[in-house]
Amino acid sequence: MALTFNIPPLTRILLILLLVVSLVYQALRYTSLISVPPDIQLGHAANHTGAWLALIPQLVVFYPWVYITSTFAEQNIFTLLVATATILYGGKYLERAWGSAEFGKFLILVVLIPNLAASLIYILWFAITRDVDRSWTIIQGSVSLQAAFLVAFKQLVPEHTVTILKGVIKIRVKHFLAIFLTANTISGFAFGTDTALVLAWLGFMTSWTYLRFYKRQPDLSGTNTGGSVLRGDASETFAFAYFWPDAVHPPIAAAANMIYNVFVALRICTPFSAEEVESSNEQATARVDGGLPSLLNQETRRGSGKREEAERRRALALKALDQRLHAATANRQQSAPASDPSVGATSYNVGGGSDLRGAQIQEAG
């Protein structure tokens, strides 16, 4: 019972939705298999029942709600357990870090956009190759959601280390996404799991684009004169190239910059200002220094995420105040030599007045 109350409301809804949709989907599949005589070849007709909850490009126009439900329709117990762990730990962490409203907006984007794009890709694949199986491909599972959560963790806790098998394996959070995409890409070409490949990359691109360029967040560094809200995350460590090993940074960065410049020229993206880059870098540094709570070892008390967020904001505000004080001190030291002549003249006049009074006293004596 304590575990239930410790789960934030939106994460709790996602877990219930995952369990219900997956169980109903498996029940529909089982019903369709036992209701068809064994002497009839099922062909594509076997997919019709699953089309109520899973995304099939050929039939999606009749079941538009599958753009949402397909993400929660897992096809076996293993993928269901992985999805449950992803939503339980990842959803709980992100909802506490961002709040339910912002987390809900993020979920809508990383669920709808990858599914919409995936259905268009398979329809285009069918149009080019005339392979009818492409239009009947079943697109389902939380792969895009898993990729999106890994992007968010890369932004919030990049240096957090996850220990596996009692310390035998140690992996930093910032490396998980590259491993995840590589594994799904290899599996897609080697074992035919092309839907997981497509959803993984679409989930990555959707979540990174939103967090990089559009998500609003409070500016706690105090360096941005444009207001107290930052647009996106312009920090260097959240650039596209930094999701990959250091050896391939230069070519990826060059290609990404070319595409970015084209988008800026077409006014699809707005370039970051120097102040936004500086503010984002400072906030990224604060996150690396441990400003956010641990990914897996979260406090069990209700409201701990809000306290951690308040502590992070307080630390950033103190750091910004300290930087301002140092800057003011440096400015005063630089302006001091220009005011020295006036200070010297004042001392001379005061001294002259004292000597005159002293001479008058001696004459009186």
N, C-alpha and C positions, 0 to 999 in steps of 0.2 A: 504493500500500500504506500509506503514511503517513497518508493521509486516512481510510482504513478504521479504523485504530487510534485515530485522534483523535476518532472519533464515540463518544459514551457508549453503553453497551449497550442501553438501552431505546430510544433514538433509532434505533439501528441496526436493531433488530427492527421498528420502525414503518416504516422505509424499505423493508425487505425485504417486509413485509406489503403495503405500498402497491403495490409493483411486481408482486408475484405475483398479488394479487387483481385488480388492474386488467387485467393481461394475460389472466388466465383469464376474466374477465368479457367482454372483447372477443372472445376465442376462442369463447365460448359464444354470444354474439350473432351472430357470423359464421356459426357452424354452424347456428343456427336459421334464418337467412335463406336459406342455400343448400339446406337440406333440405326446404323447403316448396315445392311446385309453384307456378309463377307465376300459374296461373289460380285459385288459392285466396286469398281475402282473409284476411289474417292476423288483423286485429282485435286483441282482447286476448290471443289465444293466443300472439302473438309475445312477450309478456312473460313467459311461463312459464319459459323457460330462464334469463332474466336474474334471475328471482326466487330463484335459488339463492344469489345474492350481493348483489343490490340489494333494497331494501325496497319491497315492494308491499303496501299495507294489506290488500287483498283476500286475499292469500296468506301473510301474515306468520305466521299461526298454524301453517302447515306448515313454515316455515323460520325458526325463532326466532333462529338465529345471525346472521341478516342485520342485527339491531340493532347488531352490531359491524362486520361485513364491508362493509355499505353505505357506511360512511364512507370506505373505502379503494378503492371501486370507481369509478374515474374514467371518464368516458364519452368523452374525446378526449385527444389528446396535449397540448393547451394546458393543460387543467385538471390533467393529470398532472404537467406541469412546475411549475405553481404549487404543487400539493400537495407535490411533492418539495422545493422551495425552502422552503416553510413548515415542514416537518418537519425538514429538515436544519439550518437556521439557528435557527428558533424552538425546536425540540425540544432541540437541543444546548445552547442557552443556558439554557432553563428547567430541564433536568435537572441542569446544573451548579450552578445557583443554588439549587435546592430539594433536590436529591438524587433518586435513582432511585425511592425508595419514595413520596415525596410527589408526584413528577411522575406516577408510575403511577396514584395515587389520583385526581389531577386529570384524567388522560386518561379513566379509566373513567367519571367523572361527565359530562364534556363530550362523550363519544361516545354513551353509553347514553340519558341523559335527553333530549337533543334528538331523537334518533330515535324514542324512545317517544312523546314529546309530538307529534311531527310525524305519526306514524301515527294517533294519536287525533284530531288536527285534521282529517285528510283523511277519516277515517271519519265524523266529525261533519258535515263539509262534505257528504258524500254523503247522510247521513241528512236533512239540512235541505233540500238542493236536489234530491235524487233524480237527480243527475247521476252516472251510473255511472262515467264517466271519472275522477271524483275518487278512487274506491276502487281504481282501477287505476293511479294515478299512480306513477311510478318515483321513489323518493326515494333519492338517492345523492350521493356526493361529500364532500369534506372542508371544506365551507363552515363548518359549526359549529365544527370544529377551528380554522380560521383566525380566526374571531371570538373564540374562547376565548383563543388565543395573543395577540391584540391587547389583550384585557383584561388579561392578565398583564403585558404590556409596559407598559401604562398604569400599572400599579401599581409596577413595578420601575424602569423607566427613562423616566419621562414626559417629561423635558426633552431626551432624546437626539435629535439632529437627523440625519435620513437625507438624504443628498445624492444627487440623481439628475441624470444628463446633465452631469457635471462641474461641478456647482454651479448649473446653470440653475434647478433646482427643489430647494427645501429644505423639508422637512416634519418637524415634531416628532412623535415617536412618539405622544404623547397625542392627536393629531388623526387618526390613522389609522383608529381604530374608527368615528368619526362619518362619515368619508369612505366606509368600507367598507359600513356599514349604509345610508347614503344611496344609494350606487350600486346595491346589491342591491334596495333598495325600489323605486327608479325602474325598474330592469330588470324586476322582477317584474310591475309594472303595465303597462309599455310593451311588453315583449317576451314576456310569459307565462312567465317563469322564476320561477314562484311557489314552487317547492321551495327554490331558493336563498334567496329572501326569508324563508321560514319558518325554515329552518335557521340563517340568519345571526342572526336575532333570538333564537331559542331558545339558540344557542350563547353569545350575549352575556349573556342573562339567567341562564343556568345558571352560567357561570363567574364572573360578578360576584357573584351571590348566595353562592356557595361562598367566594370570596376575601374578601368583605366581612364575612360573618357566621360562618363556620364553620372556615376553615382555621386550624390552630394554627401559631404561629411563636414563636421565642424572643424574650422581651422584653429588649432590649439597652440600653434607656434608663435602667433603674434607678428609674423613677418609679412603677411599678405595685407596690403592696404586696400584691396578691393572688397573687403567684407570679412565676416566671420565664418563663411562657408566656402569650402573648396569644391571645385568641380573635378571629379575623378581623382586619380592618383598618378601624379606626374613624377614620382620618385624614380631614380635611375634603376634601382633594384627590382622594380616592377615592370620594366620594359620587356618587350617580347623576347629579346635575345637572352635575357637572364633566366628563362625557363629551361635552358639547355646547358650542357657542359661548357666549361670555359673555352675549350679548344675550338668550338664552333661559333663562339660569340661574334667574331668579326664578319663572316659572310652573312650570318642571319641578321645582324644589326644593319648591314648595308642594304640588304633586300627589304627589310622592314621599313627603313627610313625612306627608301624610294617609294614604296606603296603609301606611306604616311604623307609624303610630300604631294603625291597625286591626289589623295583624298582632301588635303588642305586646299590645293588649287581648285578642286571641284566644290569646295565649301561643304564637304561631307563632315569633316572634322575641323574643330577650331584649335589652332595651335596654343600650347601652354605659354603663359607668361613666365618671365624669370622669377617673379615672386611666387607663383604657384609651384614651380619646380623646387625652389628653396624650401617652401613650407612643407611640401610633400616629402622631401628628403629628410627634414628634421623629424617629421612624424614617423617615417620609416625607421630612422635611427632609434627613436624612443621605443618602437615596437621590438626591435632587435635587442635592446637593452633589458627587455623583460617587462614592458609596461602592461602586457595583457596576460591573463591567467593561463595556466598550463592547458594543453589541448585535451589530455585524457584525465589528468588529476584535478578535476574541477571540484570546488567545494560543494558539499551536499546540502548546505543550508540554502533556503530560498532567498533570492535577492543577492547572492554572492556575485553574480555577473555585473550587477549595477554598481556594487561597491568597488569591484576591480576596475570598472570603467571610470568611476569617479577618481580613483587613485591614479589612473593613467593620465586623466585630464589635469589633475592637480600637479603631477610631476612635469608635464609639458608646460603648464603655465609658469611654474617656478623656474624652469629652464629658460623660457622666453624672458621672464623678468630679469634673471641674472645676465642674460645677453644684452638687454637694454641698459642695465646699470653699467656694464663694462663699456658699452659704446658711448654712453654719456660721459664717463670718466675720461675716456680717450679724447673725446671732443674738447673737454675743458682743458686737458693738458696741452692740446695743440693750439688752443686760442690764448693760453697764458702768456707767451712771449710777446704777442701783439699789444698786450695791456701793460707791460712792464714800465714804459716811459711815464705813463700817468701815475703809476704807483710810486715811482721814484720822485716825481715832482711833489707829490703830496707829502712824502716823508721829509723832503728838504724844507718845505714851508713850515711844517710842524716843528722841525728842529730849529729853524730860524726864529720862530716865535719864542721857543724856550730859551735860546741864548739871549734874546733881547730882554726878557724878563729877568734873567740872571744878572745882566749888566745893570739894570735899573736898581736891583736890590743892592749891588755893590756900591753904587753911587749914593744911595740913601744911607748906607752904613758909614 
